[in-house]
Amino acid sequence: MAKRHKQEIHKLRAFVELAHRDRRLLLFFFPRSFIPPLDNNYRRPAGGAVSVGNETSSVSTAFSPAKILGLVVNPIAGMGGTVGLKGTDGKAILEKAITLGAKPIAPARTEIFLSELKSISSSVHLVVGAGLMGAQEAQNCGLNFTVVGEEKAETSPDDTKEIAEKIVEAKADLLVFCGGDGTARNIMDTADSQFPVLGVPTGVKMHSAVFAVNPKAAAQIASHFLSGGLSLREAEVMDIDEEAFRTGRVSAELYGYLLVPYESRLIQEAKMATIVTESELRNQAAIAVYMIETMKPDTAYIIGPGTTTRTIGDLLDAKKTLLGVDVFINKRLAAQDANETQILQIISGMPTQIIVTPIGGQGFLFGRGNQQISPEVIRRVGLKNITVIATNSKMQSLQTLRVDTGDPGLDAAFRERKLRVIKDYRVEYQVSVE
């Protein structure tokens, strides 16, 4: 890899020297130290594209931008969510997800992030992975950028690591990745612990504290950090065993730390496990009893994952999944570990309620581990028919409730109203969502 890198640098130097002699050509590339300065009278033409070996670069309109922002996208991240696979690690699971009708979600969420950066695009040069790993999204957003890596129809963790390595070698000011916890681990394997990194959440399981709360928040953080307005902190990189997760067992592990720009309202915290105490169990049972008492006949109840929601199934003598989404009708289990398609089929033409509990430490109601309850499902059910259940201790530990459905319009609709929260037997109140 080192030999190939040197060959690329020689090509780039030769190209830049040619640009000095012929003003019709200009290549912007990194690292900045590799490029000799142009004379002060030189005026650059509008951005265009040039080829360098197997790579393509888009010429920036600003030759010496103040900051370099690196971007790598995991294009398959999150595809296992709506189909109920709880992740997309491994080729076999990806193929199964596609068979079940899964569609890529990372590209659209990446474009939301990039679109929010347009206001600072003149002062930041974008360095992106080839093809599906960043270049496609940057092009769709009309941004100038430099491409690294080789375009591939199928990508792997090794491709993520290779692109991240090139961005690190470029001495970029910030490396942004779009993916989930598995992608965060790939970045951690490549980036030095002192290299600034930020995650755009596009995966299924995002327990790590390296992610912004949503793509727009990621753009705000990146902009503030690159302008010198944010400090850095070490953030946990967590991941779970997906195979164990699919069987209902959580096997989470701390893999290490990454240095992340920190803004308390825009960065999510690491997921916190529920502390099992006698009072907590009594509180969960009281909530479950109240929910069961208020269940209406011939109404579908979509119940999300979590220990508090699982207690409803326990009291109904039904094997509700701990980590999946289940549907109950007339207090009987109608669908276990259902995916989006199954949920939509069941609730068609039927009154429906959604019951969810926030993720401990993070406060997310939708968009983290329960993507089966998709924007389409939520819109069909209606926001007025959503109930949040959470114990007193969980609510006390949370600063706010959040949603990140992947549909900005739906997220905005959540923020315009309050949701019903049950925190004990017949104890309920209204809470705003951020």
N, C-alpha and C positions, 0 to 999 in steps of 0.2 A: 504493500500500500504506500510506503514511503517513497519507493522508486517512482510509482505512478504519479504521486503528488508532485515530485520534483519535475517530472516531464511536463505536467500541466503548467507549472509555474514558468518553465522556460517558454512554452507556447504563449503564455499570457504576456511575458516581458517583450517577446518579439512583436506581438500584436500591438502593444502600447507604443513601442518604438515606431511602428508603421503609422500609428495614429498621429504621431508628432510630424511625420513627413507628409501625410495626406489627411487634410482636415475633414474629409468625408467619412473617415472612420474614427470610431472611438469605442473603447471598451472600458466599462467600469467593472472592476473585479476586486476581490479581496485577497490577502490582507492589504490594507492601505499602504503599508511599508514597502510592498513589492512594486508599487507603481510610481515611476519617476514623475515629478511635477511638470505640468504643462506651463508654457509661458503665459504671462498675465494677460496678454492681448487675445488669447484664444477664446472664441465663443462657440459653445457646443450646440449642435443641431438638436432638434426634438428627439425624444427617445425612440429607439428602434431595436431590432434584434440582430444579433450576430452569433455565429456558431464557433465554438471552441472545442475541437475534438468531438466527443460524443455528447457534449453539453451545449446548452443554448443560454445566452444571456440577454436580458433586456436592458438597454442602455438607459441609465438614469439621466434626468435633466439637470441634476446637481452632481458635479463630479466629486466634490468632497463634502458629503453630508456629515452633519455633526454626529450622527449615530447610525449604527448598523443593527438592524433587527433580523434575527434568524427565525425561520419558521419551518417546522416539519410536521406533516399531517399523517396520522395513521388512518388510511381511508376506510378500513373495515371496523374501526372502533365503534362500539354501540350497536352493531347490527344484530346482536343477540338479544337486545332488550325487548322490543315489542313482541317477538316470537317466544319469549319466555325461557331463553337459554341462559340467562344470567351472565353473559360474557361471550367473547368470540375468540378466546385463546385456543389456537390449534386449528389446523386445516380441516380436520374432520368436523369440528363444531361449526366452522364457517360454512362449509358445504351444506350442513344440515340447516343452518339458518337461512341460506339462500333457497333451499328446497321448501322451507316453510313460508317463503315469501318475504324475507327480510330485505330491506332496502338500505343503502348507505345513508347515514345521517351526518357523518363527519364533514363532508363537503359543504353542506348548507350552513352548518354551525361555524365552520371556518370562515365562510364568506360574510357571515354576520360580524365576526370579529374584524375582518379586514375592512369591511365597509365603514366601520366606526373609526378606522385609522386614517381615512382619506384626508381629514383636516390637517394632519401632520405629515402627510406623504412627501411633501416638498423638502422636509428637513430630515427625513429618515429614509435610508436605503434598505430595501427588503431583499433578503437572501433566502431562497426557498428551495425545498426539495423538488426534484423533477416530477413532471406528470401529475399523477394523483396525489403526490405527497406535498403539494403546496402550489406548484406552478399553475395548475389548472384553475384553482380558486383565485389566485392573484390576478390571472389574466381576465377571469370573469368579472372581477371588480375594477378592471381598468387601471391597475397599478403598474408602475415600473418596478422591475425586479431582476435579480440575478439568479440563475438556476444552478444548483449543484446536484451531483448524483446522476444516475442513469434512469431514464423513464422505463417503467416496467408495467406489464398488465397485471401481474400479481406481485404484491409486496410482502415483506417479511420483517420481523424484528431486526434482522441484520441490516436491512435497508434503512430503518429508522436510526440505528446506531451509526451507520456510515455517514448519513447526511448530518446527523448531530455532530459527529466528529469534525466534519469539514467546517461547520459553522463555528465550532469552538476554536479550531485552528485559525479561523478568520478573525479571531478576537472581536466577535460581535459583542455589542453592549448588552444584549438580552436575547436569550434563546426561548422562543415560544413553541410549545408542542401542543397538538390537538389529539387527544386520545383519552384513555382511562388509566387505571392504576398500572396495568401491564406496560403501557407506553411510558409511564413515569419511571418504571424500573429500567426500561431500555435507556432512557435519558440519563438516569443515575449511573448506569454502567459506563457511560461515555463522558459525561460532563464532570469536570472537577468540582469538588464540594464548594469551591469559592466562585463558581461561575453562575451568574444570575439566570434563573430559569423560571418560567411561568407556564402553567397548564391551562388550556382552554378545555373545559369539560365536554367530551363527546363520547365517553364510554358508557358502560352499564354500571359497573361498580367503581365508584370514585370515593374511596375511604381516605385517601391521602390528603394532606393539608397543603398541597402545592397548586391547587386549582382555584381559579376565580369562581365566583358563584354562578356565572353564566358568561357567554361569549362577549356581550357588551361590557360587562364589568372587567373582563380581561383586557379589552381595548383601553378602557379608562386607566387601568393599572399600568399597562405598558406605556401609555402616553405620559402619565405622571412620573413614572420612573425615568424614562428617557429624557425628560426635561429637568431631572434632578430633584424632583419633589418627594421621592419616597426612599425610605431606608430598606435594608434587607434583613431577613431573619431566616434561621434554619427551620425548615418545615419537614414533617415526617413523610416518608414514602412508604405507604402501606399496600399490601396486596393480600388476596385470599386464594386459597386452593379452590379453583372453579369446580373441579370434579366433586369435592366434598360439599361445596356450596349447592350444587344441583341436587344433592341428596338431603339437603336441609341441615347440613352441619357447617358452622362458621369456623374456619381455620385461618385466622388472620395473623399476619406477621409483619413486624417492622423491619424493613429492608435497609433503611438508611435515611439520609437527610439530603435535601437540596436547598440551595440558597434562593429565596423567593422574595420579590418586592412585596412589602406588606402594607395593606390598607384594611383595617379591621372590618369594615362593612362590605368589602368587595372580595375578600379571600375567605374561602370556607375553612373551617376547622377540621381536624381529623375526626373520623367517626368515633363516637364513644359507645362502648357496650353498656347495656342496662345492668345496673348493680342489683343483684337478686337479694333482697332482704324480705323479712316477713311483712313489713309494712307496705313494701312495693307490691308484693304478691296480692295482699288484701286490696290495695288500691286498684290493681288491674282487674281483680275479680268483681269489685263493686262497679266499675265502669262497664264490664262485660254484661253483668246482670241488667243494668239499666238499658244498655243497647238492645238486649234480647227482649226486654219488656216493651220496648217502643217499636219493634219490628212489625211492619204492616203485612197483611196477607197478600199473596199474589204480586209481590214486589221483589225485584231482584236486588240483592245487596252485594256489591263488589267490594271485597274486603282485602286490603293490601297486606304486605308482609310486616312482621314484627312480633315481639312477644306479647304486647298488649292486645293486638288484634287477634292473635292466635288463641288467647284466652276465651274469646267469643266461641270459637270452634270447640274448645275443650268443654265448655259448659253446655254445649249442644250435642255432646258426644259425637262430634265429627272430627275427622283428622284433617284439620286445616293446616296447610303448609306454613312453616315458619318464614320461609324466604320467597314464597310465591304469592300470586294473586288468585283468590278463590271466589266463587260466586255461590251465594245461598239464596234459596227461594223457599218460602214457608218454613223457615228454620231448618231446612235440610240442605246438605251440600249438593249443589247442582253441577259444579265444575271445579275440579281441583287443579291448582297450578295452571290456570288458563292463560292462553296468549291473547293478543289483541283481537285476532280474527274470531276466536271462540267466544270472547266476551261480547263482541258486536253481534254475533249470531244469537246469543242467548237473550240479550236485552232488547232485541228488535221488537218494537211494539209493546214493550212492557215497562211499567213504572220502575224506576231504578234509583238506588241510592249508592253512594260511594262512602266507604269508611276507611280512613287512613290514619296512621300515626306518624309523627315527624321522626326523622333520623336523629338519634342522640348526638349531641355536640354540634350538629349542622343545622337542624331545623327544617330540612327539605321535606315537603309533602309529596311532590311529584318531580320526576326527572332523575332520581337516584335510586336505582334498584327496583323500580316498579313501572318501567316504561311500557309494560303491557296496558296500563291505564293511560292510554295515549291521548293526545289532544282531541282526536276524533271521538274517543269514548267519553272524555270529559264534556265535550260540547253536546253530545247527545243526551247525557245525563243532566247537565246543567249545574252551574256553580251553586245554586241555591240548594241542591240536593247532595252536597258534600258535607260530611261530618268528620271532624278531627277528634281523635281520642288520644289522651296523653295523661300520664300520672302527674301528680303534683310535683314530684321531684324532677321529672323530665322538663316540665314547663318552667320550673324555677331555674334550671340550668341553661335554658335557651334564651338568647338575646332577641330572637325574632323567628318567625316562620317564613319559609321561602318556597318558591316554585321555580322550576327551570324545565318546562315541558318541551322546549324545542320550538314552540310556536310563540313568537314575541307578542302577537296580538292577544293570545289567550293569557299569557303571563301578565300583560297590562290589565286585562279584565279582572284578574285575581286581585291586583293591587288597588282596584277601584272599589272593592267591597270587603266586608269582614266575613270570616268563616266561623261557623258554630264549633266550639271546642268543649268537649266533655272531659272533665278531669277528676270526677268522682261520681258517686251515685246521686243522680238528680242535681249535680252541680255543673252548670254550663254557663258559658259566656261567649262573647264575640271578640275575635282577634283579627287584627289587620295582617296582611301578607306583604312582604317586601320582594 
